[in-house]
């Protein structure tokens, strides 16, 4: 491909007033530069600071424009579904933490809800409220990670630390309740692992009281920053039809304007008892469905999650069981049957399809990972963008390779 | 719309005896024969009463034969493909199931109906070995190219070595 760039100096008499010529020097001759570009295949990943994990995107570029992109996954494949058939349902819960390791409570929850559906286990009310509090706190932590590292991808180093300051506080609270910072194994089949320790509720409320101001601080740093807006507005626009075709869910779908949230569609846990809004992208800074909209939906969702946690802590009964009575942990047997349960993960619809034949192990446990489906849109959306925009788009989809590859 | 109502509507729409309702447990599922599966799924996507515009996932399972204590067949040998569909406008979730024979696991691809099916079908081919006819790019997605076998089959034998690396668990450490 040949691009002819010719730089000609105008030879008319309307020359600029000041020409940098020494006395007696002649004007240099006209220069023609012939620039030829070739299509070049480069690898983005699997080791790359901006791909959020071991993702390889084979990109074919012509100059600066991407002509073809092919995500190549499987670097983190850990045989999750095969293990689901080899260990018992109770033993499988810690494995579920490790798929979307940034929102591990949600992973635990999805699996436990699916197994509880098939085995017909009734979870006590207090356990459900504790589950909601844990899951929404984890949603805030996950979104903080997403927006912090998104700024980092685009070169904004400071907001990352502000996001992580809040995230550290949440991780401290979650470590207090279950002992682990990232892979909790807290939500078990039939309830939760243990009751909230004394003082936990007060500390959560203290955190929520300062959280909104901290979000405003973050907004001042990143959200309305000219450079950030220039790099994300009108970039990677996904129309709602395309989003539905590619199976996008969660903030990616809501960023394109569709108000679809599983917490509203099929309220699980106690979500029908809470008041919260479902934010959608409206194209304030650019077009509906651009990267900025997806980022803004995540920011607004954090505020809504804080509201939900407050309501959950207010409505929680003071006393109650935290584990179902008829779950015998050392000899848990599910009932024969199959069931699908989808929940709203921070990244989209996380679903577990469990087929059980009445034994301790499930016959098949298939995980519908939201990042797996969200990632498939890259093939369609990257061609035509510039290479720097590719980084912005991949970051705005917010993938976690643990659940893409399982 | 519940699945039972969906089956009633489908029978009226011309599918007649080609669709059946499986009552679970736990999830009610529409069971369809292999040769009418794609037609049914297209109707579920385009029919105004169903409007299933979001393909949630495609699952493949390898089923082995199972008889209960009295010798009655509880589970047939073969493969099963389940499509889960959601509708954003009609607010429902519909599961469609299709049983495939054990020696010929083929079914039509729906990647031209929903682009999301592309990767789901590649993963099902990769791990379970169900071939989706008409898929534009059916190759391995999670496992490396050159991997032999389909791991999620119940009769999968773990390979002894891959590309020169010894994979046996009890093999002695290689001498330096």
Interface residues (C-beta under 8 A of the other chain):
Chain A: X73 X74 X77 X79 X81 X82 X85 X117 X118 X120 X244 X245 X246 X247 X249 X258 X260 X265 X266 X335 X336 X337 X338 X339 X340 X342 X349 X351 X353 X355 X357 X363 X364 X366 X368 X372 X373 X375 X376 X380 X405 X406
Chain B: X24 X25 X26 X27 X53 X54 X55 X56 X57 X59 X61 X66 X74 X75 X82 X84 X88 X91 X93 X95 X114 X115 X116 X118 X119 X120 X123 X127 X140 X141 X142 X143 X144 X151 X152
